[in-house]
Amino acid sequence: MKLALVTAGFHRLGAAIAARLAENGWALALHGRKPDVPDAALAGVLTRHNTPWFGFTTDLSDAEAVQHLIPTVEAHFGQAPDLLVNNASQFEWDDPTSVTPASLSAHFNVNAAAPVTLATALAGHVAQGQTATVVNILDQRIRHPGGDQLSYTISKLALFGATE
């Protein structure tokens, strides 16, 4: 079984990614910050393709909780994910006049630290002789940073650096 973990996989872009994976025969571990159900379009795809899936609740701002997500997915499905899609993000408005250490930390924890922690945890759970793939969803602000959403932009630039 091909298994993908999609963070923020219940709605919007995460749901679209999950739906495409389901259409291509992947089992899905869908992550959400709170207990949730897939949006209607994704639910339809999951039903139509009889996709094995399960939802996992983890607050990505909680470093301790993030460390348990990969082992929890592995325990549920009996295998580590073959694919990790780091889609979840913290996105709140600030700029150079309003940025705070708390805003920087909040964005960094979710947008950079959690994806790196999940990727390194996955590497430690991949079976001998197997491989896994990590996809980090970035943002156009990597190439065209602006002055708004400063904490978000800085955190995505950090994830870009980690990805490179």
Secondary structure as UniProt FT lines:
FT   STRAND          3..6
FT   TURN            7..8
FT   HELIX           12..23
FT   TURN            24..25
FT   STRAND          27..32
FT   HELIX           40..48
FT   TURN            49..50
FT   STRAND          53..57
FT   TURN            60..61
FT   HELIX           63..77
FT   STRAND          83..86
FT   TURN            96..98
FT   HELIX           101..108
FT   HELIX           109..113
FT   HELIX           114..125
FT   TURN            128..129
FT   STRAND          133..136
FT   HELIX           140..142
FT   HELIX           150..163
//
